[in-house]
Amino acid sequence: MHILDTERLTLRTIEVDDAAFYLELVNDPSWLRYIGDRNIRTLEQSRAYIEQVPCAMQRELGHSMYVIELKDGGAAIGMCGLIKRDTLPDVDIGYAIRPAWWGRGFAYEAAAAVLAYGRDRVGLKRLLGITNPDNIVSNRLLQKLGLALVETTILGAEQRPTNLYRLEFAAAPA
């Protein structure tokens, strides 16, 4: 399902047919280093995860992680979306771009559009962001989006520190 467009990108819901793309993305060394190992090693595991996590979240909450595709050619270059985690009190923004597409502003373009979508269409009052403290680029991106660092913490059963960011959306004038 189509979610939104930017100047160069289209964001759509992830589908079980995206399993090969997702399998490659979540096993990229940068994903494993900065986001974490999802223990998805086969197409079958990828399909099951897509159905059980982002597809289920989309059905239940009306938002999830979205596939980022180039308008020019349709290549899937990453993911960006709104996630509700059990370990956080509010929705957070997540993103990951395949390394071949880094350095072109695609993560910011997608994330800025998802932030506006969350505020304007989903009706979020605040947005969180989490990232590995060592991921300098991701930390800068969250700040560029307007999120402020709240603390460095350990979330849930995680073993490593996580930077927690927050953005409060201004209330609409009455």
C-alpha positions as CSV (number, residue, x, y, z in Angstrom):
1,M,0.0,0.0,0.0
2,H,1.3,3.4,-1.0
3,I,2.0,5.7,2.1
4,L,3.7,8.8,0.8
5,D,5.9,10.4,-1.8
6,T,8.8,12.8,-1.6
7,E,10.6,14.5,-4.4
8,R,12.8,11.4,-5.1
9,L,11.2,8.6,-3.1
10,T,8.1,6.6,-2.6
11,L,7.3,4.9,0.7
12,R,5.0,1.9,0.9
13,T,4.1,-0.8,3.3
14,I,6.4,-3.8,3.4
15,E,4.9,-7.1,2.0
16,V,5.9,-10.7,2.4
17,D,7.2,-10.5,-1.2
18,D,9.9,-8.1,0.1
19,A,11.5,-11.0,2.0
20,A,14.7,-11.1,-0.1
21,F,15.2,-7.4,0.2
22,Y,14.6,-7.4,3.9
23,L,16.9,-10.4,4.5
24,E,19.7,-8.6,2.8
25,L,19.1,-5.3,4.7
26,V,18.9,-6.9,8.2
27,N,22.1,-8.8,7.6
28,D,24.2,-5.9,6.3
29,P,27.2,-5.3,8.6
30,S,26.1,-1.8,9.3
31,W,22.6,-3.0,10.4
32,L,24.1,-5.6,12.6
33,R,26.5,-3.1,14.2
34,Y,24.2,-0.2,14.8
35,I,20.7,-1.7,15.0
36,G,21.2,-5.3,16.1
37,D,20.9,-8.9,15.0
38,R,17.4,-10.0,14.3
39,N,18.5,-13.6,13.8
40,I,16.9,-13.7,10.4
41,R,19.0,-15.9,8.2
42,T,16.6,-17.4,5.6
43,L,13.8,-16.2,3.3
44,E,11.3,-18.2,5.4
45,Q,12.4,-16.4,8.6
46,S,12.3,-13.1,6.7
47,R,8.8,-13.7,5.5
48,A,7.6,-14.7,8.9
49,Y,9.2,-11.6,10.6
50,I,7.6,-9.3,8.0
51,E,4.2,-10.8,8.6
52,Q,4.5,-11.0,12.4
53,V,6.0,-7.6,13.0
54,P,5.6,-4.7,10.5
55,C,2.5,-6.1,8.7
56,A,0.9,-6.8,12.1
57,M,1.8,-3.4,13.4
58,Q,0.3,-1.8,10.3
59,R,-2.9,-3.7,10.7
60,E,-3.2,-2.9,14.4
61,L,-1.9,0.7,14.6
62,G,-2.1,2.0,11.1
63,H,1.7,2.6,10.8
64,S,4.9,0.6,10.7
65,M,8.2,0.5,8.8
66,Y,7.9,1.3,5.1
67,V,10.0,0.3,2.2
68,I,11.8,3.3,0.6
69,E,11.9,3.1,-3.2
70,L,13.4,5.4,-5.7
71,K,10.9,7.1,-7.9
72,D,13.4,6.8,-10.7
73,G,13.6,3.1,-11.4
74,G,11.8,1.8,-8.3
75,A,14.8,0.3,-6.5
76,A,14.2,-0.5,-2.9
77,I,17.0,1.3,-1.1
78,G,16.0,1.1,2.6
79,M,13.2,1.4,5.2
80,C,11.8,4.2,7.2
81,G,8.7,4.4,9.4
82,L,7.0,4.7,12.7
83,I,7.4,1.9,15.3
84,K,5.7,1.3,18.6
85,R,8.0,-0.7,20.8
86,D,7.2,-2.3,24.1
87,T,10.3,-0.8,25.6
88,L,9.3,2.9,24.8
89,P,6.3,4.9,26.0
90,D,5.7,6.5,22.6
91,V,6.2,5.8,18.9
92,D,9.7,6.2,17.5
93,I,11.0,6.8,14.0
94,G,13.3,4.2,12.5
95,Y,15.3,4.2,9.3
96,A,18.0,2.2,7.5
97,I,19.4,2.8,4.0
98,R,21.4,0.2,2.1
99,P,25.1,1.3,2.1
100,A,25.2,1.7,-1.7
101,W,22.8,4.6,-1.3
102,W,24.4,6.4,1.6
103,G,25.5,10.0,1.4
104,R,22.8,11.2,-1.0
105,G,20.3,12.6,1.6
106,F,17.8,9.7,1.2
107,A,17.6,8.9,4.9
108,Y,16.8,12.5,5.8
109,E,14.3,12.9,2.9
110,A,12.4,9.8,4.0
111,A,12.6,10.5,7.7
112,A,11.5,14.1,7.4
113,A,8.5,12.9,5.3
114,V,7.7,10.2,7.9
115,L,8.0,12.7,10.7
116,A,5.4,15.0,9.0
117,Y,3.2,12.0,8.3
118,G,3.3,10.9,11.9
119,R,2.4,14.4,13.1
120,D,-0.2,15.4,10.5
121,R,-1.8,12.1,9.4
122,V,-1.3,9.7,12.4
123,G,-1.8,12.5,15.0
124,L,1.3,11.9,17.1
125,K,1.8,14.4,19.9
126,R,5.5,13.4,20.3
127,L,8.0,11.3,18.5
128,L,11.0,9.4,19.9
129,G,14.1,8.3,18.2
130,I,16.7,5.8,19.3
131,T,20.2,5.1,18.0
132,N,23.5,3.6,19.0
133,P,25.7,6.3,20.6
134,D,28.5,5.3,18.2
135,N,26.4,5.9,15.1
136,I,27.4,9.5,14.5
137,V,25.5,9.8,11.3
138,S,22.2,8.6,12.8
139,N,22.6,10.8,15.9
140,R,23.1,13.8,13.6
141,L,20.1,12.9,11.5
142,L,17.8,12.7,14.5
143,Q,19.1,16.2,15.6
144,K,18.6,17.6,12.1
145,L,15.0,16.4,12.2
146,G,14.5,18.4,15.4
147,L,14.7,15.6,18.0
148,A,16.6,16.4,21.2
149,L,18.8,14.0,23.2
150,V,17.0,13.0,26.4
151,E,19.4,10.4,27.8
152,T,21.6,7.4,27.1
153,T,19.9,4.4,28.6
154,I,19.6,0.6,28.3
155,L,16.2,-0.4,26.8
156,G,14.5,-3.6,27.9
157,A,16.7,-6.7,27.6
158,E,19.3,-4.9,25.5
159,Q,22.9,-5.2,26.6
160,R,24.2,-2.0,25.1
161,P,23.5,1.7,25.6
162,T,21.0,3.5,23.4
163,N,20.6,7.3,22.9
164,L,17.0,8.3,23.4
165,Y,15.7,11.4,21.5
166,R,12.4,13.1,21.7
167,L,10.4,15.7,19.7
168,E,7.3,17.3,21.1
169,F,4.9,18.5,18.4
170,A,3.3,21.9,19.0
171,A,-0.4,21.7,19.6
172,A,-2.5,23.0,16.6
173,P,-4.0,26.4,17.3
174,A,-7.7,26.2,18.4
